[in-house]
């Protein structure tokens, strides 16, 4: 306990020296998923507010993360068994973000220390929760998940992608792919010096389906049976209509 | 043109989906198969999550079958009585199949069982049809008419019924059992089962080929319709936007396919279907024997929107 107090006292003495704060904004506060949605881009920009003159002894860096809603995922791996390749090993991940992007103003290792990374859950591996199914090869599954999603543009690590001017103004843009999941996207902005976080700022961007997309999604989840019959009815109606149309053309 | 699918939560090219629907529709109209065994892998290929692909293709099969049946009804090539008997068996089989599917899923071996059933059933049926139709083609070229009615053990069974459209007087037991078996397989493999039903009708029940296609389509409508509602109610994986785009392509394709079907001779039709089935089998065998480029796959747990 005394130790903890000592740490707090130590930290509080450090704070005034780095009294730097983030003021940030986004190009859009919400993203609408319409029928012809084909991805989007958000511009994240801001400024560093400070009372004292800019400290030149250490470098100021900026880290931005954008994370989509988390969902459970099961990873499977094919193995050769009796001459054929089948899914054998698997791992359940209780929560994996459906979208995750990290942008930094310098090479990743120069912007954040591994302690701060753990403390603030900044890098992608920190975003995974409760991995079950054999701890010995769990890391292989996580790497595969990260790789597969990175190929789809769902996981991004954009080093050196933040434009930081005069240690005061910064901006970056993050590309959102078309296969975006609905939900609140958490945007976090960190200011760091010597790998330590000196200021953090959080905000959300709402990603929502609109119009037909919204109606279909809600009906499917709230009235699944009705939705099923509706889907069936539409199927039969379209089949019959096209058939009738063809008969008319041929007659 | 990109469209965003609300349930699958992916954005895909609308023309790719129209094309897939159209291609499968043509096959459906020509051969009386629902096309489920082709449409599902094709949807995987363009990035639709498997659960959504399986459930949505069921509704697509309903539509293309309705369109096909309308065309066949007009030409009076549907044996409604036989279709009903097959359907009763089919629904019983599908109900049991859904239960079996749940057990396999709990064991984590659905993929393997589905793949093996595809290889075994498609392989047997494909090679049987291929050999048979080549023999028939050779015979008809020599001028001798193929033997129409074979008297086998099926004619010794009780509960006989008259199927006037098919020109048959046989027991209801074989079509009931055949319907149930096909329904069971259909539920496990996630398809309409036309590719199994058609050969069963031709070779086991001895129905004339012209009636087989329409009758098969007729019973497929109900089996896949049942599957669509079940998937929507339990897994919430039927994507209505995906279905509609597939439907438009599929329904047009089915009409074109029916036209092509009337132009070709029955033996030629059978050879084509047999070749198609054998190609799919070869692809499946290749997939399980050769080391895949990507060993890992992401699967989403049911009931969380995907």
Interface residues (C-beta under 8 A of the other chain):
Chain A: X33 X34 X35 X36 X37 X38 X39 X71 X72 X73 X74 X75 X76 X77 X78 X79 X80 X83 X84 X85 X86 X87 X90 X141 X144 X145 X147 X148 X149 X177 X178 X179 X180 X181 X182 X209 X212 X213 X214 X216 X217 X220 X221 X224 X225 X227 X228 X229 X230 X231 X232 X234 X235 X236 X238 X239 X240 X241 X242 X243 X244 X246 X247
Chain B: X1 X2 X3 X4 X6 X7 X9 X10 X11 X47 X59 X60 X62 X63 X64 X65 X66 X67 X70 X71 X74 X108 X111 X112 X115 X221 X225 X228 X229 X230 X231 X232 X233 X234 X236 X238 X239 X240 X241 X243 X244 X247 X248 X251 X252 X254 X255 X287 X288 X289 X290 X291 X292 X294 X295 X296 X297 X298 X299 X300 X301 X304 X305 X306
